[in-house]
């Protein structure tokens, strides 16, 4: 009898132990499942914050000054969103060769106690994205490119931007390039070349695809007909479908594209960038008397980048966990 009671006691204790193991296992599974769900949810929040930070940077590249980045320069921006105060987000942007931007969004729970709703054990996210300013055409081959005739006064001076940017540095070349058949009257010492490139509408960014891209570009001033500018300053891209007349002191930085002629005979004109004049012979397309022109392909490239928003390069993004 005593033996049977002992066996029953052992069996009861064994059953209780098995029940305890089962309960502990179930509890552990529940805890693990809850933790996994929390980690998954928080990871999704971090991923969404990184995507939003990159999207905001791409969508508002102009206001963040990405067009003005020097080659190899990295600039960091805080992109914290009001609706996710528990997340800290920073985007670092580096400009590479060919108008390429390497963008890195780093997001993580705040360490200042503001990470309500985000587990402290959650790793951060670092999402890399490669974008590029769309190319619109080759840089101008000279400070002044004209399809038609040119007259330059004795007080016109040419210089070259010495910026050491491998992406756009100006080489040794002519001051003026004109199309075949154009007549040129310039002071001694000004280098003039005649080339077929001055007949090509693509040189003046006037092909159908180029005009379509620039017509929708932000920051481009487009004048439908003839216009007169009386003094002032300008920075960016100016496109004039008619003729351009300049008077007074006018200083420009960027690229000026004129479909008709340019008459600056009554102006003190200074330009840093390039002037492109599409008027055909026998018209005199360009008249400058007192002018200072600094050939700068880098300035032209900058205003082109400012006009055209960067686009994501497909299959060029990756994420890291830290």
BALOBA-1460 file (C-alpha; in Angstrom, 3 decimals):
// residues 322
<rec num="1" residu="x" x="0.000" y="0.000" z="0.000"/>
<rec num="2" residu="x" x="2.767" y="2.362" z="0.944"/>
<rec num="3" residu="x" x="4.574" y="1.557" z="-2.317"/>
<rec num="4" residu="x" x="1.475" y="2.408" z="-4.328"/>
<rec num="5" residu="x" x="1.114" y="5.740" z="-2.500"/>
<rec num="6" residu="x" x="4.750" y="6.542" z="-3.218"/>
<rec num="7" residu="x" x="4.340" y="5.794" z="-6.908"/>
<rec num="8" residu="x" x="1.223" y="7.974" z="-7.039"/>
<rec num="9" residu="x" x="3.084" y="10.810" z="-5.339"/>
<rec num="10" residu="x" x="5.958" y="10.557" z="-7.792"/>
<rec num="11" residu="x" x="3.553" y="10.551" z="-10.735"/>
<rec num="12" residu="x" x="1.728" y="13.583" z="-9.359"/>
<rec num="13" residu="x" x="4.953" y="15.472" z="-8.854"/>
<rec num="14" residu="x" x="6.077" y="14.520" z="-12.357"/>
<rec num="15" residu="x" x="2.786" y="15.745" z="-13.811"/>
<rec num="16" residu="x" x="3.095" y="19.013" z="-11.938"/>
<rec num="17" residu="x" x="6.630" y="19.417" z="-13.250"/>
<rec num="18" residu="x" x="5.489" y="18.751" z="-16.809"/>
<rec num="19" residu="x" x="2.671" y="21.245" z="-16.395"/>
<rec num="20" residu="x" x="5.159" y="23.808" z="-15.090"/>
<rec num="21" residu="x" x="7.441" y="23.237" z="-18.055"/>
<rec num="22" residu="x" x="4.520" y="23.591" z="-20.430"/>
<rec num="23" residu="x" x="3.359" y="26.808" z="-18.786"/>
<rec num="24" residu="x" x="6.890" y="28.215" z="-18.770"/>
<rec num="25" residu="x" x="7.317" y="27.258" z="-22.408"/>
<rec num="26" residu="x" x="4.050" y="28.877" z="-23.359"/>
<rec num="27" residu="x" x="4.941" y="32.023" z="-21.431"/>
<rec num="28" residu="x" x="8.368" y="32.172" z="-23.039"/>
<rec num="29" residu="x" x="6.823" y="31.726" z="-26.483"/>
<rec num="30" residu="x" x="4.390" y="34.541" z="-25.760"/>
<rec num="31" residu="x" x="7.179" y="36.857" z="-24.608"/>
<rec num="32" residu="x" x="9.308" y="36.015" z="-27.643"/>
<rec num="33" residu="x" x="6.362" y="36.520" z="-29.992"/>
<rec num="34" residu="x" x="5.529" y="39.868" z="-28.423"/>
<rec num="35" residu="x" x="9.142" y="40.953" z="-28.609"/>
<rec num="36" residu="x" x="9.417" y="39.845" z="-32.234"/>
<rec num="37" residu="x" x="6.242" y="41.749" z="-33.090"/>
<rec num="38" residu="x" x="7.570" y="44.863" z="-31.345"/>
<rec num="39" residu="x" x="10.929" y="44.607" z="-33.096"/>
<rec num="40" residu="x" x="9.229" y="44.128" z="-36.461"/>
<rec num="41" residu="x" x="6.948" y="47.100" z="-35.878"/>
<rec num="42" residu="x" x="9.797" y="49.345" z="-34.722"/>
<rec num="43" residu="x" x="11.983" y="48.229" z="-37.634"/>
<rec num="44" residu="x" x="9.188" y="49.215" z="-40.013"/>
<rec num="45" residu="x" x="9.016" y="52.629" z="-38.321"/>
<rec num="46" residu="x" x="12.761" y="53.119" z="-38.809"/>
<rec num="47" residu="x" x="12.628" y="51.985" z="-42.447"/>
<rec num="48" residu="x" x="9.726" y="54.329" z="-43.145"/>
<rec num="49" residu="x" x="11.571" y="57.221" z="-41.469"/>
<rec num="50" residu="x" x="14.661" y="56.597" z="-43.618"/>
<rec num="51" residu="x" x="12.608" y="56.416" z="-46.814"/>
<rec num="52" residu="x" x="10.761" y="59.592" z="-45.920"/>
<rec num="53" residu="x" x="13.994" y="61.457" z="-45.131"/>
<rec num="54" residu="x" x="15.494" y="60.485" z="-48.498"/>
<rec num="55" residu="x" x="12.281" y="61.291" z="-50.337"/>
<rec num="56" residu="x" x="12.120" y="64.717" z="-48.717"/>
<rec num="57" residu="x" x="15.723" y="65.427" z="-49.671"/>
<rec num="58" residu="x" x="15.192" y="64.359" z="-53.290"/>
<rec num="59" residu="x" x="11.917" y="66.215" z="-53.621"/>
<rec num="60" residu="x" x="13.348" y="69.485" z="-52.290"/>
<rec num="61" residu="x" x="16.938" y="69.360" z="-53.563"/>
<rec num="62" residu="x" x="16.874" y="73.014" z="-54.571"/>
<rec num="63" residu="x" x="16.094" y="74.449" z="-51.130"/>
<rec num="64" residu="x" x="18.762" y="72.221" z="-49.586"/>
<rec num="65" residu="x" x="21.353" y="73.598" z="-52.001"/>
<rec num="66" residu="x" x="22.417" y="70.239" z="-53.429"/>
<rec num="67" residu="x" x="23.200" y="71.831" z="-56.796"/>
<rec num="68" residu="x" x="25.902" y="73.917" z="-55.156"/>
<rec num="69" residu="x" x="27.841" y="71.017" z="-53.628"/>
<rec num="70" residu="x" x="31.488" y="70.933" z="-54.643"/>
<rec num="71" residu="x" x="32.906" y="67.727" z="-56.077"/>
<rec num="72" residu="x" x="33.622" y="65.395" z="-53.139"/>
<rec num="73" residu="x" x="31.888" y="67.667" z="-50.615"/>
<rec num="74" residu="x" x="29.598" y="66.073" z="-48.019"/>
<rec num="75" residu="x" x="26.828" y="68.015" z="-46.316"/>
<rec num="76" residu="x" x="24.592" y="66.670" z="-43.519"/>
<rec num="77" residu="x" x="20.971" y="67.668" z="-42.926"/>
<rec num="78" residu="x" x="18.671" y="66.969" z="-39.966"/>
<rec num="79" residu="x" x="15.411" y="65.572" z="-41.299"/>
<rec num="80" residu="x" x="13.446" y="64.918" z="-38.076"/>
<rec num="81" residu="x" x="9.706" y="64.748" z="-38.708"/>
<rec num="82" residu="x" x="7.103" y="66.215" z="-36.363"/>
<rec num="83" residu="x" x="4.925" y="63.088" z="-36.513"/>
<rec num="84" residu="x" x="7.771" y="60.787" z="-35.423"/>
<rec num="85" residu="x" x="9.466" y="62.666" z="-32.560"/>
<rec num="86" residu="x" x="10.848" y="59.383" z="-31.217"/>
<rec num="87" residu="x" x="13.084" y="58.981" z="-34.278"/>
<rec num="88" residu="x" x="16.274" y="60.886" z="-35.060"/>
<rec num="89" residu="x" x="17.009" y="61.158" z="-38.807"/>
<rec num="90" residu="x" x="20.001" y="62.633" z="-40.615"/>
<rec num="91" residu="x" x="20.774" y="62.636" z="-44.341"/>
<rec num="92" residu="x" x="24.371" y="63.073" z="-45.543"/>
<rec num="93" residu="x" x="24.793" y="63.964" z="-49.223"/>
<rec num="94" residu="x" x="28.067" y="63.712" z="-51.155"/>
<rec num="95" residu="x" x="28.514" y="64.933" z="-54.720"/>
<rec num="96" residu="x" x="30.419" y="62.554" z="-56.984"/>
<rec num="97" residu="x" x="31.638" y="62.809" z="-60.585"/>
<rec num="98" residu="x" x="29.039" y="63.129" z="-63.321"/>
<rec num="99" residu="x" x="26.405" y="64.927" z="-61.253"/>
<rec num="100" residu="x" x="25.934" y="61.834" z="-59.063"/>
<rec num="101" residu="x" x="24.776" y="62.209" z="-55.457"/>
<rec num="102" residu="x" x="25.452" y="59.590" z="-52.787"/>
<rec num="103" residu="x" x="22.790" y="60.011" z="-50.102"/>
<rec num="104" residu="x" x="22.908" y="58.241" z="-46.729"/>
<rec num="105" residu="x" x="19.932" y="58.417" z="-44.361"/>
<rec num="106" residu="x" x="20.773" y="57.422" z="-40.761"/>
<rec num="107" residu="x" x="17.817" y="56.861" z="-38.435"/>
<rec num="108" residu="x" x="17.689" y="55.580" z="-34.861"/>
<rec num="109" residu="x" x="15.612" y="55.872" z="-31.666"/>
<rec num="110" residu="x" x="16.453" y="59.028" z="-29.765"/>
<rec num="111" residu="x" x="18.831" y="58.642" z="-26.851"/>
<rec num="112" residu="x" x="17.414" y="61.608" z="-24.938"/>
<rec num="113" residu="x" x="14.411" y="59.760" z="-23.598"/>
<rec num="114" residu="x" x="12.148" y="60.899" z="-26.398"/>
<rec num="115" residu="x" x="11.929" y="57.455" z="-27.930"/>
<rec num="116" residu="x" x="8.469" y="56.678" z="-26.618"/>
<rec num="117" residu="x" x="7.041" y="53.703" z="-28.466"/>
<rec num="118" residu="x" x="10.392" y="52.565" z="-29.854"/>
<rec num="119" residu="x" x="12.243" y="49.845" z="-28.047"/>
<rec num="120" residu="x" x="15.676" y="50.748" z="-26.759"/>
<rec num="121" residu="x" x="17.086" y="47.492" z="-28.123"/>
<rec num="122" residu="x" x="16.107" y="48.307" z="-31.693"/>
<rec num="123" residu="x" x="19.064" y="48.745" z="-34.016"/>
<rec num="124" residu="x" x="19.284" y="51.833" z="-36.180"/>
<rec num="125" residu="x" x="19.006" y="51.958" z="-39.939"/>
<rec num="126" residu="x" x="21.384" y="53.423" z="-42.479"/>
<rec num="127" residu="x" x="19.899" y="53.529" z="-45.974"/>
<rec num="128" residu="x" x="22.120" y="54.411" z="-48.953"/>
<rec num="129" residu="x" x="20.706" y="55.848" z="-52.150"/>
<rec num="130" residu="x" x="22.414" y="56.960" z="-55.367"/>
<rec num="131" residu="x" x="20.788" y="59.690" z="-57.457"/>
<rec num="132" residu="x" x="21.904" y="61.824" z="-60.373"/>
<rec num="133" residu="x" x="21.121" y="65.199" z="-61.851"/>
<rec num="134" residu="x" x="19.876" y="64.399" z="-65.374"/>
<rec num="135" residu="x" x="22.348" y="65.571" z="-68.034"/>
<rec num="136" residu="x" x="20.887" y="68.126" z="-70.419"/>
<rec num="137" residu="x" x="23.784" y="68.487" z="-72.846"/>
<rec num="138" residu="x" x="27.492" y="69.151" z="-73.239"/>
<rec num="139" residu="x" x="28.979" y="72.253" z="-71.577"/>
<rec num="140" residu="x" x="29.469" y="75.292" z="-73.845"/>
<rec num="141" residu="x" x="32.785" y="75.076" z="-75.726"/>
<rec num="142" residu="x" x="33.611" y="78.761" z="-75.149"/>
<rec num="143" residu="x" x="32.550" y="81.877" z="-73.262"/>
<rec num="144" residu="x" x="30.558" y="83.036" z="-76.291"/>
<rec num="145" residu="x" x="29.096" y="80.634" z="-78.846"/>
<rec num="146" residu="x" x="27.288" y="82.220" z="-81.802"/>
<rec num="147" residu="x" x="25.905" y="80.869" z="-85.051"/>
<rec num="148" residu="x" x="25.931" y="84.315" z="-86.667"/>
<rec num="149" residu="x" x="28.176" y="87.362" z="-86.959"/>
<rec num="150" residu="x" x="29.954" y="88.940" z="-83.982"/>
<rec num="151" residu="x" x="31.250" y="92.435" z="-83.259"/>
<rec num="152" residu="x" x="33.263" y="93.004" z="-80.102"/>
<rec num="153" residu="x" x="34.611" y="96.377" z="-78.988"/>
<rec num="154" residu="x" x="38.114" y="97.132" z="-77.761"/>
<rec num="155" residu="x" x="36.929" y="97.179" z="-74.122"/>
<rec num="156" residu="x" x="35.751" y="93.565" z="-74.123"/>
<rec num="157" residu="x" x="37.844" y="91.315" z="-71.891"/>
<rec num="158" residu="x" x="37.856" y="87.529" z="-71.540"/>
<rec num="159" residu="x" x="39.075" y="85.450" z="-68.602"/>
<rec num="160" residu="x" x="38.745" y="81.798" z="-67.588"/>
<rec num="161" residu="x" x="37.466" y="80.429" z="-64.287"/>
<rec num="162" residu="x" x="40.331" y="78.612" z="-62.574"/>
<rec num="163" residu="x" x="38.101" y="76.397" z="-60.425"/>
<rec num="164" residu="x" x="39.781" y="73.008" z="-59.995"/>
<rec num="165" residu="x" x="36.743" y="70.798" z="-60.320"/>
<rec num="166" residu="x" x="37.449" y="67.631" z="-62.299"/>
<rec num="167" residu="x" x="33.807" y="67.488" z="-63.275"/>
<rec num="168" residu="x" x="33.750" y="70.820" z="-65.087"/>
<rec num="169" residu="x" x="37.162" y="72.523" z="-65.053"/>
<rec num="170" residu="x" x="37.760" y="74.707" z="-68.088"/>
<rec num="171" residu="x" x="40.619" y="73.778" z="-70.357"/>
<rec num="172" residu="x" x="42.629" y="75.952" z="-72.689"/>
<rec num="173" residu="x" x="40.448" y="76.889" z="-75.631"/>
<rec num="174" residu="x" x="39.011" y="79.747" z="-77.686"/>
<rec num="175" residu="x" x="37.207" y="82.740" z="-76.208"/>
<rec num="176" residu="x" x="34.586" y="82.689" z="-78.974"/>
<rec num="177" residu="x" x="33.257" y="79.932" z="-81.227"/>
<rec num="178" residu="x" x="31.222" y="80.831" z="-84.320"/>
<rec num="179" residu="x" x="29.554" y="78.844" z="-87.032"/>
<rec num="180" residu="x" x="31.018" y="78.434" z="-90.546"/>
<rec num="181" residu="x" x="30.260" y="81.448" z="-92.731"/>
<rec num="182" residu="x" x="29.932" y="83.889" z="-89.831"/>
<rec num="183" residu="x" x="31.927" y="87.111" z="-89.892"/>
<rec num="184" residu="x" x="33.877" y="88.162" z="-86.833"/>
<rec num="185" residu="x" x="35.255" y="91.548" z="-85.802"/>
<rec num="186" residu="x" x="37.121" y="91.378" z="-82.521"/>
<rec num="187" residu="x" x="40.123" y="93.114" z="-80.910"/>
<rec num="188" residu="x" x="43.570" y="91.601" z="-81.233"/>
<rec num="189" residu="x" x="44.351" y="88.881" z="-78.730"/>
<rec num="190" residu="x" x="40.850" y="87.398" z="-78.561"/>
<rec num="191" residu="x" x="40.881" y="83.779" z="-79.699"/>
<rec num="192" residu="x" x="38.134" y="82.849" z="-82.157"/>
<rec num="193" residu="x" x="37.410" y="79.422" z="-83.624"/>
<rec num="194" residu="x" x="35.022" y="78.417" z="-86.394"/>
<rec num="195" residu="x" x="33.347" y="75.066" z="-85.778"/>
<rec num="196" residu="x" x="30.281" y="73.087" z="-86.840"/>
<rec num="197" residu="x" x="29.311" y="72.744" z="-83.176"/>
<rec num="198" residu="x" x="28.149" y="76.378" z="-83.349"/>
<rec num="199" residu="x" x="25.504" y="75.302" z="-85.895"/>
<rec num="200" residu="x" x="24.141" y="72.485" z="-83.761"/>
<rec num="201" residu="x" x="20.943" y="73.330" z="-81.916"/>
<rec num="202" residu="x" x="21.974" y="70.927" z="-79.130"/>
<rec num="203" residu="x" x="24.866" y="73.288" z="-78.318"/>
<rec num="204" residu="x" x="22.260" y="75.927" z="-77.474"/>
<rec num="205" residu="x" x="20.050" y="73.447" z="-75.568"/>
<rec num="206" residu="x" x="17.334" y="73.912" z="-78.180"/>
<rec num="207" residu="x" x="16.494" y="70.377" z="-79.285"/>
<rec num="208" residu="x" x="12.938" y="69.245" z="-78.594"/>
<rec num="209" residu="x" x="13.970" y="67.080" z="-75.632"/>
<rec num="210" residu="x" x="16.194" y="69.805" z="-74.164"/>
<rec num="211" residu="x" x="13.527" y="72.487" z="-74.483"/>
<rec num="212" residu="x" x="10.918" y="70.172" z="-72.964"/>
<rec num="213" residu="x" x="13.157" y="69.479" z="-69.963"/>
<rec num="214" residu="x" x="14.036" y="73.134" z="-69.440"/>
<rec num="215" residu="x" x="10.485" y="74.402" z="-69.932"/>
<rec num="216" residu="x" x="9.395" y="72.450" z="-66.854"/>
<rec num="217" residu="x" x="12.530" y="73.223" z="-64.847"/>
<rec num="218" residu="x" x="12.413" y="75.343" z="-61.728"/>
<rec num="219" residu="x" x="14.616" y="78.420" z="-61.602"/>
<rec num="220" residu="x" x="14.758" y="78.946" z="-65.369"/>
<rec num="221" residu="x" x="13.692" y="82.395" z="-66.586"/>
<rec num="222" residu="x" x="12.074" y="81.968" z="-70.002"/>
<rec num="223" residu="x" x="11.117" y="84.998" z="-72.115"/>
<rec num="224" residu="x" x="8.826" y="84.242" z="-75.054"/>
<rec num="225" residu="x" x="9.788" y="87.214" z="-77.275"/>
<rec num="226" residu="x" x="12.167" y="90.166" z="-77.464"/>
<rec num="227" residu="x" x="13.240" y="91.710" z="-74.183"/>
<rec num="228" residu="x" x="15.317" y="94.579" z="-72.835"/>
<rec num="229" residu="x" x="17.200" y="94.459" z="-69.532"/>
<rec num="230" residu="x" x="18.224" y="97.765" z="-68.005"/>
<rec num="231" residu="x" x="20.831" y="97.139" z="-65.341"/>
<rec num="232" residu="x" x="20.722" y="94.803" z="-62.355"/>
<rec num="233" residu="x" x="22.023" y="91.343" z="-61.573"/>
<rec num="234" residu="x" x="21.023" y="87.831" z="-62.525"/>
<rec num="235" residu="x" x="22.040" y="84.338" z="-61.413"/>
<rec num="236" residu="x" x="20.749" y="81.226" z="-63.114"/>
<rec num="237" residu="x" x="19.570" y="80.320" z="-66.599"/>
<rec num="238" residu="x" x="17.975" y="82.894" z="-68.904"/>
<rec num="239" residu="x" x="16.339" y="81.735" z="-72.140"/>
<rec num="240" residu="x" x="15.143" y="84.398" z="-74.582"/>
<rec num="241" residu="x" x="13.184" y="83.227" z="-77.617"/>
<rec num="242" residu="x" x="13.575" y="86.630" z="-79.328"/>
<rec num="243" residu="x" x="16.327" y="89.251" z="-79.227"/>
<rec num="244" residu="x" x="18.027" y="90.549" z="-76.089"/>
<rec num="245" residu="x" x="18.986" y="94.186" z="-75.582"/>
<rec num="246" residu="x" x="21.107" y="95.206" z="-72.598"/>
<rec num="247" residu="x" x="21.456" y="98.710" z="-71.201"/>
<rec num="248" residu="x" x="23.249" y="100.083" z="-68.176"/>
<rec num="249" residu="x" x="25.333" y="97.995" z="-65.788"/>
<rec num="250" residu="x" x="24.211" y="94.371" z="-65.906"/>
<rec num="251" residu="x" x="26.036" y="91.537" z="-64.084"/>
<rec num="252" residu="x" x="25.043" y="87.940" z="-64.755"/>
<rec num="253" residu="x" x="26.188" y="84.565" z="-63.472"/>
<rec num="254" residu="x" x="25.127" y="81.370" z="-65.219"/>
<rec num="255" residu="x" x="24.123" y="80.792" z="-68.827"/>
<rec num="256" residu="x" x="22.217" y="83.107" z="-71.178"/>
<rec num="257" residu="x" x="20.632" y="81.488" z="-74.243"/>
<rec num="258" residu="x" x="19.238" y="83.792" z="-76.918"/>
<rec num="259" residu="x" x="17.435" y="82.622" z="-80.054"/>
<rec num="260" residu="x" x="17.709" y="86.054" z="-81.711"/>
<rec num="261" residu="x" x="20.527" y="88.582" z="-81.456"/>
<rec num="262" residu="x" x="22.217" y="90.261" z="-78.505"/>
<rec num="263" residu="x" x="22.840" y="94.019" z="-78.484"/>
<rec num="264" residu="x" x="24.877" y="95.233" z="-75.530"/>
<rec num="265" residu="x" x="26.360" y="98.267" z="-77.275"/>
<rec num="266" residu="x" x="24.926" y="100.587" z="-74.588"/>
<rec num="267" residu="x" x="25.697" y="98.357" z="-71.625"/>
<rec num="268" residu="x" x="28.462" y="97.691" z="-69.151"/>
<rec num="269" residu="x" x="28.025" y="93.942" z="-69.218"/>
<rec num="270" residu="x" x="29.763" y="91.361" z="-67.051"/>
<rec num="271" residu="x" x="29.139" y="87.627" z="-67.261"/>
<rec num="272" residu="x" x="30.498" y="84.633" z="-65.385"/>
<rec num="273" residu="x" x="29.439" y="81.518" z="-67.247"/>
<rec num="274" residu="x" x="28.589" y="81.467" z="-70.962"/>
<rec num="275" residu="x" x="26.557" y="83.304" z="-73.600"/>
<rec num="276" residu="x" x="24.914" y="81.277" z="-76.396"/>
<rec num="277" residu="x" x="23.421" y="83.173" z="-79.350"/>
<rec num="278" residu="x" x="21.493" y="81.274" z="-82.025"/>
<rec num="279" residu="x" x="20.783" y="84.036" z="-84.584"/>
<rec num="280" residu="x" x="21.898" y="83.145" z="-88.122"/>
<rec num="281" residu="x" x="23.946" y="85.156" z="-90.648"/>
<rec num="282" residu="x" x="23.775" y="87.642" z="-92.277"/>
<rec num="283" residu="x" x="22.377" y="89.222" z="-89.085"/>
<rec num="284" residu="x" x="24.852" y="90.520" z="-86.547"/>
<rec num="285" residu="x" x="23.987" y="88.220" z="-83.680"/>
<rec num="286" residu="x" x="26.220" y="89.601" z="-80.959"/>
<rec num="287" residu="x" x="27.375" y="93.151" z="-80.271"/>
<rec num="288" residu="x" x="29.429" y="93.871" z="-77.154"/>
<rec num="289" residu="x" x="31.325" y="97.089" z="-76.525"/>
<rec num="290" residu="x" x="32.248" y="97.258" z="-72.842"/>
<rec num="291" residu="x" x="32.114" y="93.774" z="-71.365"/>
<rec num="292" residu="x" x="33.923" y="91.404" z="-69.051"/>
<rec num="293" residu="x" x="33.262" y="87.735" z="-69.747"/>
<rec num="294" residu="x" x="34.624" y="84.946" z="-67.540"/>
<rec num="295" residu="x" x="34.214" y="81.533" z="-69.099"/>
<rec num="296" residu="x" x="33.038" y="79.149" z="-66.363"/>
<rec num="297" residu="x" x="31.652" y="75.711" z="-67.286"/>
<rec num="298" residu="x" x="31.377" y="75.005" z="-63.544"/>
<rec num="299" residu="x" x="28.933" y="77.873" z="-63.095"/>
<rec num="300" residu="x" x="26.947" y="76.623" z="-66.093"/>
<rec num="301" residu="x" x="26.926" y="73.109" z="-64.607"/>
<rec num="302" residu="x" x="25.731" y="74.481" z="-61.260"/>
<rec num="303" residu="x" x="22.763" y="76.341" z="-62.734"/>
<rec num="304" residu="x" x="21.899" y="73.265" z="-64.799"/>
<rec num="305" residu="x" x="21.857" y="71.139" z="-61.647"/>
<rec num="306" residu="x" x="19.757" y="73.762" z="-59.884"/>
<rec num="307" residu="x" x="17.229" y="73.668" z="-62.726"/>
<rec num="308" residu="x" x="16.859" y="69.884" z="-62.920"/>
<rec num="309" residu="x" x="15.957" y="67.788" z="-59.870"/>
<rec num="310" residu="x" x="18.080" y="64.685" z="-59.176"/>
<rec num="311" residu="x" x="16.603" y="61.289" z="-60.033"/>
<rec num="312" residu="x" x="17.176" y="57.954" z="-58.354"/>
<rec num="313" residu="x" x="19.495" y="55.563" z="-60.189"/>
<rec num="314" residu="x" x="17.693" y="52.222" z="-60.187"/>
<rec num="315" residu="x" x="19.267" y="49.246" z="-58.440"/>
<rec num="316" residu="x" x="21.681" y="51.562" z="-56.644"/>
<rec num="317" residu="x" x="20.450" y="51.524" z="-53.060"/>
<rec num="318" residu="x" x="21.156" y="49.389" z="-50.015"/>
<rec num="319" residu="x" x="20.512" y="49.375" z="-46.264"/>
<rec num="320" residu="x" x="22.664" y="48.682" z="-43.217"/>
<rec num="321" residu="x" x="21.778" y="47.864" z="-39.601"/>
<rec num="322" residu="x" x="23.816" y="49.395" z="-36.802"/>
